[in-house]
Amino acid sequence: PFTYGGIATASASSGTTPLLISGLSSGHSSLEVGADYFVKNTLDGLLTADSALATSTRVGKAISTTEIIVGDVT
């Protein structure tokens, strides 16, 4: 399952600043290549590309059937 830490901002001397978390999440199966994946609205650690079942928390884009590139990748 995907574990989302929920970090949106960090403290800085000038207030808060957004954090960008990026990288590669592998070990998935049956992903749709090119689809955006989101945290599922059941909040049970699962991901979904189905907008009807998704929260607004975007995880990333599937670059293969087993890997998601994490972060703001369009």
Secondary structure, DSSP 8 states (H G I E B T S, - for coil): --------EEEETTEEEE----EEEE---S--TT-EEEEETT-SS-EES-GGGEEEEEEEEESSSSEEEESS--
